[in-house]
Amino acid sequence: MLRTPTGGAGHGTATADDRAMSIGAVLLQLRDEFPEVTISKIRFLEAEGLVEPQRTPSGYRKFRPDDVERLAQVLRMQRDHYLPLKVIREHLDALARGEQASLPSAGGQRDLTDGSWDAESGRATAARIGRVELLAAAEVTESELEEWESYGLVAPTAEGGYDAETVTVAKLVADLGRFGLEPRHLRAMRGAAEREAGLIEQVVAPLRRHRNPQTRAHAEATAKELAELSVRLHSAFVQTALGIRLH
């Protein structure tokens, strides 16, 4: 549930202009539900016509509460239904016109590797999705996905299809690509991540081989905690190298 700013006591009812938010305030509000959203993502959605914030005379964006809610709807439909932006825009525009538009499927089909789909929730019931859903989630073409695969940035599972982690990687690769970072640049990041994973594996491998089930379970929890710490350290190193103040 998105939090909508309200006027304080004694100020009466807030006007639409009073409640308009900067893009930074919108980001903070959306991150409660969408931790991975970025300012560049919001700007991209604006460029694609999914939201049209007002502009001040100085050119700053001002988002109304209904703009924020529309952004949340777009992000939910991407996350939960793997729909391309064109389909999402057409669906929301139809609803805005008062039409009873049903939620379309990604690419007009369900390309799940095990054919499992929950029609009521609109979610895949399996841990894997098919190629069509991945293309829709990352908003890329078949040729772009093939290039990512050739550089080892994404790959299907041994059983076929793509797991949730691969979907996250694909979305991030797509976002970085909009800044001009090509797969050949990102391959070094993949290599660094694999080296970090190797270090973590050295720590937890003895625990995973233990005969006690509780010890093996502890190994998985330890691996997850080490991975989170590794990500935080990597982020701190990058921001420090760029001279970005950490909060």
C-alpha positions in Angstrom: 0.0 0.0 0.0 1.5 3.3 -1.1 1.7 6.1 1.5 0.3 9.3 0.3 1.4 12.6 2.0 -1.3 14.5 3.7 -1.5 18.1 5.0 -0.7 18.7 8.7 -3.3 19.8 11.3 -4.6 23.3 10.9 -3.6 23.5 7.2 -6.9 22.3 5.8 -7.2 20.0 2.8 -4.1 19.8 0.7 -4.4 20.9 -2.9 -3.0 18.8 -5.8 -0.1 21.2 -6.1 0.7 20.9 -2.4 0.8 17.1 -2.7 3.0 17.0 -5.8 6.2 15.2 -5.2 9.7 15.3 -6.6 11.1 12.3 -8.4 13.3 11.6 -5.3 10.2 11.5 -3.0 8.5 9.2 -5.5 11.4 6.9 -5.4 11.4 6.6 -1.7 7.6 5.9 -1.7 7.8 3.2 -4.3 10.8 1.5 -2.7 8.6 0.2 0.1 7.1 -2.2 -2.4 9.7 -2.2 -5.2 13.2 -2.2 -3.6 14.9 -2.4 -7.0 13.3 0.7 -8.6 15.7 3.5 -9.5 15.3 7.1 -10.6 16.6 6.0 -14.1 13.7 3.5 -14.2 11.1 6.1 -13.4 12.6 8.4 -16.1 12.5 5.5 -18.6 8.9 4.8 -17.8 8.1 8.5 -18.4 10.0 8.4 -21.7 7.9 5.4 -22.7 4.7 7.3 -22.0 3.6 5.3 -19.0 3.4 8.4 -16.8 3.3 12.2 -17.5 4.4 14.2 -14.5 4.0 18.0 -14.5 7.0 20.2 -15.0 7.9 23.4 -13.0 9.0 26.5 -14.9 12.6 25.3 -14.1 11.9 22.0 -15.7 11.7 19.8 -12.5 9.3 16.9 -12.5 6.3 17.1 -10.1 4.4 13.9 -9.6 0.8 13.8 -8.4 -0.6 11.0 -6.2 -2.3 9.4 -9.2 1.0 9.5 -11.1 2.6 7.5 -8.3 -0.2 5.0 -8.2 0.1 4.6 -12.0 3.8 3.9 -11.6 3.1 1.3 -8.9 0.5 -0.4 -11.3 3.1 -0.5 -14.1 5.8 -2.0 -11.8 3.3 -4.6 -10.4 2.3 -5.7 -13.9 5.9 -6.0 -14.9 6.8 -7.9 -11.7 3.8 -10.2 -11.5 2.8 -10.7 -15.1 6.0 -10.1 -17.1 4.1 -7.9 -19.6 5.9 -5.6 -22.1 5.5 -1.8 -21.6 3.4 -1.4 -24.7 0.9 -3.9 -23.5 0.8 -2.3 -20.0 0.3 1.2 -21.5 -2.6 0.0 -23.7 -4.2 -1.8 -20.8 -4.0 1.2 -18.4 -5.1 3.6 -21.1 -8.2 1.4 -21.7 -9.0 1.4 -18.0 -8.6 5.2 -17.8 -11.2 5.4 -20.6 -13.6 3.4 -18.5 -13.4 0.3 -20.5 -13.6 -3.2 -18.9 -10.3 -4.4 -20.2 -9.1 -7.8 -19.0 -5.4 -8.3 -18.2 -3.6 -9.6 -21.3 -1.0 -12.3 -21.3 2.6 -11.8 -22.1 3.0 -12.1 -25.9 -0.4 -13.6 -26.1 0.8 -16.9 -24.7 2.0 -18.7 -21.7 5.6 -19.9 -22.4 6.2 -21.6 -19.1 8.6 -24.5 -19.1 6.2 -26.7 -17.1 3.0 -25.2 -18.3 2.0 -24.1 -14.8 0.1 -20.9 -14.4 -2.2 -19.5 -11.7 -4.9 -17.7 -13.6 -6.4 -16.1 -10.5 -3.2 -14.5 -9.3 -1.6 -14.1 -12.7 1.6 -15.6 -11.4 3.8 -18.5 -12.5 3.3 -21.3 -10.0 6.7 -22.8 -10.9 10.1 -21.5 -10.0 10.9 -21.1 -13.7 9.5 -19.0 -16.6 9.8 -19.4 -20.3 11.7 -17.3 -22.9 8.7 -15.2 -23.9 8.2 -14.1 -20.2 11.8 -13.3 -19.8 11.9 -11.1 -22.9 8.8 -9.3 -21.7 10.2 -8.9 -18.2 13.5 -7.4 -19.4 11.8 -5.5 -22.3 14.4 -6.7 -24.8 14.4 -8.4 -28.2 15.3 -12.0 -29.0 18.6 -10.8 -30.5 19.6 -8.9 -27.4 18.9 -11.9 -25.2 21.0 -14.1 -27.5 23.9 -11.6 -27.1 23.6 -11.7 -23.3 23.7 -15.5 -23.4 26.7 -15.5 -25.7 28.6 -13.5 -23.0 27.4 -15.7 -20.2 25.4 -13.0 -18.5 22.2 -15.1 -18.4 21.5 -18.7 -19.1 18.6 -21.1 -18.8 18.6 -23.7 -16.0 19.6 -27.3 -16.6 15.9 -28.2 -16.7 15.1 -25.4 -19.1 13.5 -22.0 -18.6 14.8 -19.2 -16.4 14.7 -18.9 -12.6 13.8 -15.8 -10.6 17.5 -14.8 -10.1 18.0 -14.8 -13.9 15.0 -12.6 -14.3 16.5 -10.1 -11.9 19.9 -10.3 -13.7 18.1 -9.7 -17.1 16.3 -6.6 -15.8 19.5 -5.1 -14.4 21.5 -5.9 -17.6 18.7 -4.1 -19.6 18.7 -1.1 -17.2 22.5 -0.8 -17.5 22.3 -1.1 -21.2 20.2 2.0 -21.4 23.3 3.9 -20.0 25.4 2.5 -22.8 27.0 -0.4 -20.9 27.3 -3.3 -23.3 27.4 -7.1 -22.5 31.2 -7.1 -23.1 31.5 -4.5 -20.3 29.3 -6.5 -17.9 31.2 -9.7 -18.4 33.8 -8.5 -16.0 31.2 -7.9 -13.4 30.0 -11.5 -13.9 33.5 -12.7 -13.4 34.0 -10.7 -10.2 30.7 -12.1 -8.8 31.8 -15.7 -9.6 35.1 -15.1 -7.7 33.2 -13.8 -4.7 30.9 -16.8 -4.9 34.0 -19.0 -4.9 35.3 -17.4 -1.7 31.9 -17.9 0.0 31.8 -21.5 -1.1 35.2 -22.1 0.5 33.7 -21.0 3.8 30.5 -23.0 3.7 31.7 -26.2 1.8 32.8 -28.0 5.0 29.4 -27.3 6.6 27.5 -28.5 3.6 29.4 -31.8 3.7 28.5 -32.4 7.4 26.4 -35.4 8.3 24.2 -33.4 10.7 21.1 -31.9 8.8 21.1 -28.9 11.1 24.7 -28.1 10.2 23.9 -28.4 6.5 20.9 -26.0 7.0 23.2 -23.6 8.9 25.5 -23.7 5.8 22.8 -22.4 3.6 21.9 -19.6 6.1 25.6 -18.7 6.3 26.0 -18.6 2.5 23.0 -16.3 2.3 24.3 -13.9 4.9 27.8 -13.9 3.4 26.3 -13.1 0.0 24.4 -10.2 1.4 27.5 -8.8 3.1 29.4 -9.3 -0.1 26.9 -7.3 -2.1 26.9 -4.5 0.5 30.7 -4.4 0.5 30.8 -4.3 -3.3 28.3 -1.4 -3.3 30.3 0.5 -0.7 33.5 0.0 -2.7 31.9 1.3 -5.9 30.3 4.3 -4.2 33.6 5.2 -2.4 35.5 4.9 -5.7 33.0 7.3 -7.3 33.1 9.7 -4.3 29.4 9.1 -3.5 28.5 9.8 0.1 27.1 6.8 1.8 23.9 7.1 3.9 
